[in-house]
């Protein structure tokens, strides 16, 4: 009888804990694409890092998630290197990255100057390309809320473009303001968010 009561108490306790876990998971839903629109500071690291401790950081910069897609003709004027067919459609974001001095980095995160990109929110998080060519790229998957995101980034390539360094990097980002395409170095008034 005592064993039966213990079993019932244990089952009740597990049910309570399971209920709490389910409620916590349900309330921690990923933000929608509309909620993610904005300008973010980003750091790519080789190993653990935070904005307070950037000793493992190798690349820093910004990315902007726009609410609207950029028309192909205008996209080609802004970034002649952007290839809509390779990127999965019209651009809806941009980025500007720079390699940090005296840091060893052989990845493909693009540091050539301002660039357009395509981003989307999926079940497993925010997907964002920080470089894309016919045979190589740097893809990021981030999770979090509308203020702070973290996840991974990895270079990929085929044939001669296969990256020498296939290390999965840690990527962290924090919102610094509304979606301003000018932050990436572009001048396209139509895509500036007005608040």
C-alpha atoms as an extended CHARMM CRD file, in Angstrom:
* protein
*
       195  EXT
         1         1  UNK       CA              0.0000000000        0.0000000000        0.0000000000  PROA      1               0.0000000000
         2         2  UNK       CA              2.8160000000        2.4090000000        0.8880000000  PROA      2               0.0000000000
         3         3  UNK       CA              4.5560000000        1.5550000000       -2.3830000000  PROA      3               0.0000000000
         4         4  UNK       CA              1.3330000000        2.2900000000       -4.2710000000  PROA      4               0.0000000000
         5         5  UNK       CA              1.0210000000        5.7500000000       -2.6090000000  PROA      5               0.0000000000
         6         6  UNK       CA              4.6620000000        6.4990000000       -3.4140000000  PROA      6               0.0000000000
         7         7  UNK       CA              4.0620000000        5.5150000000       -7.0280000000  PROA      7               0.0000000000
         8         8  UNK       CA              0.9880000000        7.7930000000       -7.2130000000  PROA      8               0.0000000000
         9         9  UNK       CA              2.8980000000       10.7210000000       -5.6670000000  PROA      9               0.0000000000
        10        10  UNK       CA              5.7820000000       10.1900000000       -8.0920000000  PROA      10              0.0000000000
        11        11  UNK       CA              3.3940000000       10.0530000000      -11.0630000000  PROA      11              0.0000000000
        12        12  UNK       CA              1.6670000000       13.2490000000       -9.8870000000  PROA      12              0.0000000000
        13        13  UNK       CA              5.0070000000       15.0130000000       -9.4720000000  PROA      13              0.0000000000
        14        14  UNK       CA              6.1510000000       13.9330000000      -12.9450000000  PROA      14              0.0000000000
        15        15  UNK       CA              2.8630000000       15.1140000000      -14.4350000000  PROA      15              0.0000000000
        16        16  UNK       CA              3.3130000000       18.5150000000      -12.7820000000  PROA      16              0.0000000000
        17        17  UNK       CA              6.9040000000       18.8290000000      -14.0500000000  PROA      17              0.0000000000
        18        18  UNK       CA              5.9160000000       17.6590000000      -17.5380000000  PROA      18              0.0000000000
        19        19  UNK       CA              3.0940000000       20.1910000000      -17.5800000000  PROA      19              0.0000000000
        20        20  UNK       CA              5.5150000000       22.9620000000      -16.6480000000  PROA      20              0.0000000000
        21        21  UNK       CA              7.9440000000       21.9050000000      -19.3620000000  PROA      21              0.0000000000
        22        22  UNK       CA              5.1410000000       21.8940000000      -21.9390000000  PROA      22              0.0000000000
        23        23  UNK       CA              3.9650000000       25.3420000000      -20.8630000000  PROA      23              0.0000000000
        24        24  UNK       CA              7.5270000000       26.7020000000      -20.9590000000  PROA      24              0.0000000000
        25        25  UNK       CA              8.1270000000       25.2640000000      -24.4310000000  PROA      25              0.0000000000
        26        26  UNK       CA              4.8370000000       26.6300000000      -25.7350000000  PROA      26              0.0000000000
        27        27  UNK       CA              5.5130000000       30.1120000000      -24.3890000000  PROA      27              0.0000000000
        28        28  UNK       CA              9.0150000000       30.1990000000      -25.8930000000  PROA      28              0.0000000000
        29        29  UNK       CA              7.8150000000       30.1470000000      -29.5170000000  PROA      29              0.0000000000
        30        30  UNK       CA             10.1340000000       31.4200000000      -32.2050000000  PROA      30              0.0000000000
        31        31  UNK       CA              9.4860000000       34.9990000000      -33.3460000000  PROA      31              0.0000000000
        32        32  UNK       CA              7.6900000000       35.5550000000      -36.6460000000  PROA      32              0.0000000000
        33        33  UNK       CA              9.3780000000       37.0560000000      -39.7080000000  PROA      33              0.0000000000
        34        34  UNK       CA              7.5740000000       40.3440000000      -39.0450000000  PROA      34              0.0000000000
        35        35  UNK       CA              8.9290000000       40.4480000000      -35.4920000000  PROA      35              0.0000000000
        36        36  UNK       CA             12.5040000000       39.7620000000      -36.6860000000  PROA      36              0.0000000000
        37        37  UNK       CA             12.6570000000       42.6930000000      -39.1240000000  PROA      37              0.0000000000
        38        38  UNK       CA             15.4290000000       45.0280000000      -37.9720000000  PROA      38              0.0000000000
        39        39  UNK       CA             19.1570000000       45.7780000000      -37.9020000000  PROA      39              0.0000000000
        40        40  UNK       CA             21.4610000000       43.4560000000      -35.9600000000  PROA      40              0.0000000000
        41        41  UNK       CA             25.0690000000       43.5850000000      -34.8310000000  PROA      41              0.0000000000
        42        42  UNK       CA             26.6670000000       40.1830000000      -35.5080000000  PROA      42              0.0000000000
        43        43  UNK       CA             29.8160000000       38.3520000000      -34.3980000000  PROA      43              0.0000000000
        44        44  UNK       CA             31.1290000000       35.0850000000      -35.8530000000  PROA      44              0.0000000000
        45        45  UNK       CA             33.3790000000       33.1650000000      -33.4680000000  PROA      45              0.0000000000
        46        46  UNK       CA             35.6460000000       30.1320000000      -33.4350000000  PROA      46              0.0000000000
        47        47  UNK       CA             34.5020000000       28.7920000000      -30.0930000000  PROA      47              0.0000000000
        48        48  UNK       CA             32.2980000000       30.2230000000      -27.3610000000  PROA      48              0.0000000000
        49        49  UNK       CA             31.7940000000       33.9700000000      -27.2750000000  PROA      49              0.0000000000
        50        50  UNK       CA             29.4790000000       36.7520000000      -26.2130000000  PROA      50              0.0000000000
        51        51  UNK       CA             29.3560000000       40.4740000000      -26.8520000000  PROA      51              0.0000000000
        52        52  UNK       CA             31.1070000000       40.9150000000      -23.4870000000  PROA      52              0.0000000000
        53        53  UNK       CA             33.8810000000       38.4360000000      -24.3870000000  PROA      53              0.0000000000
        54        54  UNK       CA             34.9620000000       38.5350000000      -28.0350000000  PROA      54              0.0000000000
        55        55  UNK       CA             38.3710000000       36.8600000000      -27.7440000000  PROA      55              0.0000000000
        56        56  UNK       CA             37.2050000000       34.0420000000      -30.0760000000  PROA      56              0.0000000000
        57        57  UNK       CA             35.5760000000       36.4070000000      -32.5890000000  PROA      57              0.0000000000
        58        58  UNK       CA             36.9390000000       36.3050000000      -36.1590000000  PROA      58              0.0000000000
        59        59  UNK       CA             34.3430000000       38.3580000000      -38.0910000000  PROA      59              0.0000000000
        60        60  UNK       CA             32.0600000000       41.1890000000      -37.0190000000  PROA      60              0.0000000000
        61        61  UNK       CA             29.5140000000       43.3840000000      -38.7150000000  PROA      61              0.0000000000
        62        62  UNK       CA             25.8300000000       43.9750000000      -39.2360000000  PROA      62              0.0000000000
        63        63  UNK       CA             22.9370000000       42.3800000000      -41.0470000000  PROA      63              0.0000000000
        64        64  UNK       CA             19.5630000000       43.8970000000      -41.8390000000  PROA      64              0.0000000000
        65        65  UNK       CA             16.3730000000       41.8770000000      -42.1620000000  PROA      65              0.0000000000
        66        66  UNK       CA             13.9400000000       43.7890000000      -44.3930000000  PROA      66              0.0000000000
        67        67  UNK       CA             10.1600000000       43.4460000000      -44.3620000000  PROA      67              0.0000000000
        68        68  UNK       CA              9.8680000000       43.5990000000      -48.1610000000  PROA      68              0.0000000000
        69        69  UNK       CA             11.7170000000       41.9160000000      -50.9990000000  PROA      69              0.0000000000
        70        70  UNK       CA             13.8960000000       44.0490000000      -53.2530000000  PROA      70              0.0000000000
        71        71  UNK       CA             12.9180000000       44.0200000000      -56.9230000000  PROA      71              0.0000000000
        72        72  UNK       CA             15.4770000000       42.1270000000      -59.0220000000  PROA      72              0.0000000000
        73        73  UNK       CA             16.3370000000       45.1420000000      -61.1960000000  PROA      73              0.0000000000
        74        74  UNK       CA             17.0380000000       47.2970000000      -58.1490000000  PROA      74              0.0000000000
        75        75  UNK       CA             18.8950000000       44.4600000000      -56.4370000000  PROA      75              0.0000000000
        76        76  UNK       CA             21.2740000000       44.1790000000      -59.3860000000  PROA      76              0.0000000000
        77        77  UNK       CA             21.9860000000       47.9210000000      -59.1500000000  PROA      77              0.0000000000
        78        78  UNK       CA             22.7270000000       47.6760000000      -55.4180000000  PROA      78              0.0000000000
        79        79  UNK       CA             24.8250000000       44.4800000000      -55.5060000000  PROA      79              0.0000000000
        80        80  UNK       CA             26.0310000000       43.2440000000      -58.8980000000  PROA      80              0.0000000000
        81        81  UNK       CA             27.2900000000       40.0620000000      -57.2230000000  PROA      81              0.0000000000
        82        82  UNK       CA             23.8500000000       39.0610000000      -55.9050000000  PROA      82              0.0000000000
        83        83  UNK       CA             22.4230000000       36.1060000000      -57.8290000000  PROA      83              0.0000000000
        84        84  UNK       CA             18.6900000000       35.6530000000      -57.1420000000  PROA      84              0.0000000000
        85        85  UNK       CA             18.5740000000       32.2010000000      -58.7420000000  PROA      85              0.0000000000
        86        86  UNK       CA             21.3460000000       30.8980000000      -56.4750000000  PROA      86              0.0000000000
        87        87  UNK       CA             19.9760000000       32.6180000000      -53.3940000000  PROA      87              0.0000000000
        88        88  UNK       CA             16.4440000000       31.3140000000      -53.6960000000  PROA      88              0.0000000000
        89        89  UNK       CA             14.6660000000       34.4720000000      -54.7850000000  PROA      89              0.0000000000
        90        90  UNK       CA             14.5890000000       38.2140000000      -54.4380000000  PROA      90              0.0000000000
        91        91  UNK       CA             16.7670000000       39.7460000000      -51.7290000000  PROA      91              0.0000000000
        92        92  UNK       CA             15.0970000000       40.7180000000      -48.4670000000  PROA      92              0.0000000000
        93        93  UNK       CA             18.1500000000       41.6230000000      -46.4450000000  PROA      93              0.0000000000
        94        94  UNK       CA             21.7200000000       42.8220000000      -46.5390000000  PROA      94              0.0000000000
        95        95  UNK       CA             24.9450000000       42.5680000000      -44.5590000000  PROA      95              0.0000000000
        96        96  UNK       CA             28.3260000000       44.2080000000      -44.1360000000  PROA      96              0.0000000000
        97        97  UNK       CA             31.0760000000       42.1650000000      -42.4690000000  PROA      97              0.0000000000
        98        98  UNK       CA             34.7730000000       42.6010000000      -41.7260000000  PROA      98              0.0000000000
        99        99  UNK       CA             37.4560000000       40.1880000000      -40.6150000000  PROA      99              0.0000000000
       100       100  UNK       CA             39.0300000000       41.1010000000      -37.3250000000  PROA      100             0.0000000000
       101       101  UNK       CA             42.7360000000       41.8930000000      -37.4280000000  PROA      101             0.0000000000
       102       102  UNK       CA             45.1980000000       39.2120000000      -36.3150000000  PROA      102             0.0000000000
       103       103  UNK       CA             42.5210000000       36.4950000000      -36.2160000000  PROA      103             0.0000000000
       104       104  UNK       CA             42.9400000000       33.2210000000      -38.0950000000  PROA      104             0.0000000000
       105       105  UNK       CA             39.8920000000       32.6990000000      -40.3050000000  PROA      105             0.0000000000
       106       106  UNK       CA             39.6560000000       30.7670000000      -43.5720000000  PROA      106             0.0000000000
       107       107  UNK       CA             35.8580000000       30.5800000000      -43.8030000000  PROA      107             0.0000000000
       108       108  UNK       CA             33.5670000000       31.9850000000      -46.4620000000  PROA      108             0.0000000000
       109       109  UNK       CA             31.6490000000       34.6030000000      -44.4680000000  PROA      109             0.0000000000
       110       110  UNK       CA             31.7520000000       37.4220000000      -47.0150000000  PROA      110             0.0000000000
       111       111  UNK       CA             33.8720000000       40.4240000000      -46.1230000000  PROA      111             0.0000000000
       112       112  UNK       CA             34.0490000000       41.9380000000      -49.6380000000  PROA      112             0.0000000000
       113       113  UNK       CA             31.7570000000       44.8400000000      -48.8280000000  PROA      113             0.0000000000
       114       114  UNK       CA             28.0140000000       45.4210000000      -48.6760000000  PROA      114             0.0000000000
       115       115  UNK       CA             25.9900000000       42.5060000000      -50.0170000000  PROA      115             0.0000000000
       116       116  UNK       CA             22.3590000000       41.5400000000      -50.4490000000  PROA      116             0.0000000000
       117       117  UNK       CA             20.9700000000       38.2920000000      -49.0660000000  PROA      117             0.0000000000
       118       118  UNK       CA             17.8470000000       36.2060000000      -48.6410000000  PROA      118             0.0000000000
       119       119  UNK       CA             16.5880000000       35.2500000000      -45.1790000000  PROA      119             0.0000000000
       120       120  UNK       CA             13.6270000000       33.2750000000      -43.8940000000  PROA      120             0.0000000000
       121       121  UNK       CA             12.1750000000       32.0610000000      -40.6130000000  PROA      121             0.0000000000
       122       122  UNK       CA             11.6490000000       28.2780000000      -40.5470000000  PROA      122             0.0000000000
       123       123  UNK       CA             10.7470000000       25.7430000000      -37.8680000000  PROA      123             0.0000000000
       124       124  UNK       CA             14.3760000000       25.3690000000      -36.8160000000  PROA      124             0.0000000000
       125       125  UNK       CA             15.1270000000       29.1120000000      -36.7300000000  PROA      125             0.0000000000
       126       126  UNK       CA             16.2260000000       32.0680000000      -38.8240000000  PROA      126             0.0000000000
       127       127  UNK       CA             18.1390000000       31.0330000000      -41.9660000000  PROA      127             0.0000000000
       128       128  UNK       CA             20.4990000000       33.6070000000      -43.4280000000  PROA      128             0.0000000000
       129       129  UNK       CA             23.2000000000       33.3940000000      -46.0990000000  PROA      129             0.0000000000
       130       130  UNK       CA             26.2860000000       35.5300000000      -45.4440000000  PROA      130             0.0000000000
       131       131  UNK       CA             27.8370000000       34.5060000000      -48.7600000000  PROA      131             0.0000000000
       132       132  UNK       CA             26.6160000000       32.6320000000      -51.8070000000  PROA      132             0.0000000000
       133       133  UNK       CA             28.2410000000       31.7740000000      -55.1440000000  PROA      133             0.0000000000
       134       134  UNK       CA             27.6930000000       29.0350000000      -57.7060000000  PROA      134             0.0000000000
       135       135  UNK       CA             29.8370000000       26.5660000000      -55.7700000000  PROA      135             0.0000000000
       136       136  UNK       CA             30.2750000000       27.8910000000      -52.2140000000  PROA      136             0.0000000000
       137       137  UNK       CA             28.5810000000       29.7420000000      -49.3870000000  PROA      137             0.0000000000
       138       138  UNK       CA             28.3200000000       30.5610000000      -45.7110000000  PROA      138             0.0000000000
       139       139  UNK       CA             24.9990000000       29.6530000000      -44.1010000000  PROA      139             0.0000000000
       140       140  UNK       CA             23.7610000000       30.6930000000      -40.6680000000  PROA      140             0.0000000000
       141       141  UNK       CA             20.9160000000       29.2860000000      -38.5520000000  PROA      141             0.0000000000
       142       142  UNK       CA             19.9320000000       31.3970000000      -35.5320000000  PROA      142             0.0000000000
       143       143  UNK       CA             17.3550000000       31.0330000000      -32.7700000000  PROA      143             0.0000000000
       144       144  UNK       CA             16.2480000000       33.3830000000      -30.0530000000  PROA      144             0.0000000000
       145       145  UNK       CA             13.8840000000       36.2630000000      -29.6090000000  PROA      145             0.0000000000
       146       146  UNK       CA             13.4630000000       39.6640000000      -31.2330000000  PROA      146             0.0000000000
       147       147  UNK       CA             16.3870000000       41.1750000000      -29.3030000000  PROA      147             0.0000000000
       148       148  UNK       CA             19.0970000000       38.4770000000      -29.2580000000  PROA      148             0.0000000000
       149       149  UNK       CA             19.8560000000       35.5480000000      -31.5530000000  PROA      149             0.0000000000
       150       150  UNK       CA             22.4810000000       32.8170000000      -31.3940000000  PROA      150             0.0000000000
       151       151  UNK       CA             23.3200000000       29.7610000000      -33.4210000000  PROA      151             0.0000000000
       152       152  UNK       CA             25.8170000000       28.4020000000      -35.8820000000  PROA      152             0.0000000000
       153       153  UNK       CA             27.3780000000       29.2800000000      -39.1890000000  PROA      153             0.0000000000
       154       154  UNK       CA             29.3020000000       27.0940000000      -41.5800000000  PROA      154             0.0000000000
       155       155  UNK       CA             31.1670000000       27.4440000000      -44.8480000000  PROA      155             0.0000000000
       156       156  UNK       CA             30.3510000000       24.9650000000      -47.5890000000  PROA      156             0.0000000000
       157       157  UNK       CA             31.6670000000       24.3700000000      -51.0680000000  PROA      157             0.0000000000
       158       158  UNK       CA             31.9380000000       21.8770000000      -53.8950000000  PROA      158             0.0000000000
       159       159  UNK       CA             34.9490000000       20.7660000000      -55.9130000000  PROA      159             0.0000000000
       160       160  UNK       CA             37.8250000000       23.2280000000      -55.8030000000  PROA      160             0.0000000000
       161       161  UNK       CA             35.6940000000       25.5450000000      -53.6510000000  PROA      161             0.0000000000
       162       162  UNK       CA             35.4440000000       23.0240000000      -50.7830000000  PROA      162             0.0000000000
       163       163  UNK       CA             36.5420000000       25.0020000000      -47.7180000000  PROA      163             0.0000000000
       164       164  UNK       CA             39.8250000000       24.0610000000      -46.0690000000  PROA      164             0.0000000000
       165       165  UNK       CA             38.2340000000       24.9350000000      -42.7340000000  PROA      165             0.0000000000
       166       166  UNK       CA             34.8590000000       23.2370000000      -42.1860000000  PROA      166             0.0000000000
       167       167  UNK       CA             34.6170000000       24.3280000000      -38.5490000000  PROA      167             0.0000000000
       168       168  UNK       CA             31.1070000000       25.1990000000      -37.4230000000  PROA      168             0.0000000000
       169       169  UNK       CA             31.3220000000       28.6730000000      -35.9250000000  PROA      169             0.0000000000
       170       170  UNK       CA             29.2340000000       30.2020000000      -33.1920000000  PROA      170             0.0000000000
       171       171  UNK       CA             27.2100000000       33.1860000000      -34.4160000000  PROA      171             0.0000000000
       172       172  UNK       CA             25.5920000000       35.7130000000      -32.1010000000  PROA      172             0.0000000000
       173       173  UNK       CA             23.5050000000       38.7330000000      -33.0110000000  PROA      173             0.0000000000
       174       174  UNK       CA             21.6580000000       41.4790000000      -31.1880000000  PROA      174             0.0000000000
       175       175  UNK       CA             19.1110000000       43.9640000000      -32.4530000000  PROA      175             0.0000000000
       176       176  UNK       CA             20.4420000000       47.5060000000      -32.6430000000  PROA      176             0.0000000000
       177       177  UNK       CA             17.5290000000       49.2270000000      -34.3630000000  PROA      177             0.0000000000
       178       178  UNK       CA             14.9160000000       49.2170000000      -37.1090000000  PROA      178             0.0000000000
       179       179  UNK       CA             15.6350000000       47.8260000000      -40.5780000000  PROA      179             0.0000000000
       180       180  UNK       CA             17.9170000000       50.4020000000      -42.2210000000  PROA      180             0.0000000000
       181       181  UNK       CA             19.4430000000       49.2290000000      -45.5060000000  PROA      181             0.0000000000
       182       182  UNK       CA             21.8530000000       52.1660000000      -45.2740000000  PROA      182             0.0000000000
       183       183  UNK       CA             23.5670000000       50.3830000000      -42.3620000000  PROA      183             0.0000000000
       184       184  UNK       CA             24.9250000000       47.8960000000      -44.9320000000  PROA      184             0.0000000000
       185       185  UNK       CA             26.2940000000       50.7320000000      -47.0470000000  PROA      185             0.0000000000
       186       186  UNK       CA             23.4330000000       50.8710000000      -49.5650000000  PROA      186             0.0000000000
       187       187  UNK       CA             21.4410000000       53.9600000000      -50.4760000000  PROA      187             0.0000000000
       188       188  UNK       CA             17.9330000000       52.7380000000      -51.2680000000  PROA      188             0.0000000000
       189       189  UNK       CA             15.3290000000       54.9750000000      -49.6360000000  PROA      189             0.0000000000
       190       190  UNK       CA             12.4590000000       52.7330000000      -50.6500000000  PROA      190             0.0000000000
       191       191  UNK       CA             13.5940000000       50.0130000000      -48.2370000000  PROA      191             0.0000000000
       192       192  UNK       CA             14.2120000000       52.1780000000      -45.1910000000  PROA      192             0.0000000000
       193       193  UNK       CA             11.7670000000       51.3340000000      -42.4370000000  PROA      193             0.0000000000
       194       194  UNK       CA              9.8670000000       54.3290000000      -41.1040000000  PROA      194             0.0000000000
       195       195  UNK       CA              8.8140000000       54.1400000000      -37.4590000000  PROA      195             0.0000000000
